[in-house]
Every structure is written in C-alpha cells, then in structure tokens.
Amino acid sequence: MIDRITPISQIQRIAEIQKAQQMQPVRQSLSSGESARGTQAQEGFGALLRQELDKAAGSKSIAFSKHALSRAAERGIEVTPALMNQLADSVERAQAKGATNILAFDTDRAFIINVPNGRVITTISQAEMRDNIFTNIDGAVLL
C-alpha cells in the first residue's frame, strides 16, 4: 500500500505549536523582569554600558594597539600594571591640557599615545630614542 504524505497544513500547525511552546518561557521571563535574550545578553549589555559610562566619566583607561604590543615585546618593554597606571595618568593630564597625540617618556622608554582614544600607538626603547625625531605629537609628558 502507498503511504500518504502528511498535508502541509498539518506540518505548519505542528511548527506553530512548537514555536508557541518555545515562546512560553520567554513570556514568563519577560513578566518576571528578565531579558528575553537571557543573562548573557544582560551581562554583555551591562559590561558595555559600564565601559561607556567610564569613558564619559573620564575614568583612567588605556589600551595598547596590536602594533604597540608587538613593538613592546620586540624591544623588551614590560607592560606592568604600574606602567599602565602611569600611562593612564599621563593621558588624563594631557587631556586636561587639550592634547591629542602625546609622547609619554622616561629614561628607558617612550610611548606615543592617542589621547582621545586612550590608545598607545607605538613604543620605543632607550636605544631607539637617541636617533629618532618624534613628529605628529602635540604634547610630551614625563612618566
């Protein structure tokens, strides 16, 4: 005997029922005040919101570009939390003076930093500082 193929309308009804069952937990979570996307989305949104609020509040944050990280590794410059604090402080002081690209340096190393983005563009070791001319900066900060 030949088996009959289930009519498409029955398949559509099954799909609608399955969809309604999947939506039931979402409706319950919405009524209890949770996000429809779950806690991961809340955490991601919360982290992003905190990050943007920190930027707006002018909190100290600094990041290294990929180029700067590779140059630091090549040149033996260790990126420590103390160094990050010094650089963040330098950016904060330069920002107060209206600088956009600064050279932050001490006797052993130098960093070119884009102030509005709080991003270290490149790093320079002591040996390389002797022969270099620094261009496209509008400020210098001693570390």
Residue, then its C-alpha position, 0 to 999 in steps of 0.5 A: m500500500i502507498d503511504r500518504i504524505t502528511p498535508i502541509s497544513q498539518i506540518q505548519r500547525i505542528a511548527e506553530i505549536q512548537k514555536a508557541q511552546q518555545m515562546q512560553p518561557v520567554r513570556q514568563s521571563l519577560s513578566s518576571g523582569e528578565s531579558a528575553r535574550g537571557t543573562q548573557a545578553q544582560e551581562g554583555f549589555g551591562a559590561l558595555l554600558r559600564q565601559e561607556l559610562d567610564k569613558a564619559a566619566g573620564s575614568k583612567s583607561i588605556a589600551f595598547s594597539k596590536h602594533a604597540l604590543s608587538r613593538a613592546a615585546e620586540r624591544g623588551i618593554e614590560v607592560t606592568p600594571a604600574l606602567m599602565n597606571q602611569l600611562a593612564d595618568s599621563v593621558e588624563r593630564a594631557q587631556a586636561k591640557g587639550a592634547t591629542n597625540i602625546l609622547a609619554f617618556d622616561t629614561d628607558r622608554a617612550f610611548i606615543i599615545n592617542v589621547p582621545n582614544g586612550r590608545v598607545i600607538t607605538t613604543i620605543s626603547q632607550a636605544e631607539m630614542r637617541d636617533n629618532i625625531f618624534t613628529n605628529i605629537d602635540g604634547a610630551v609628558l614625563l612618566 
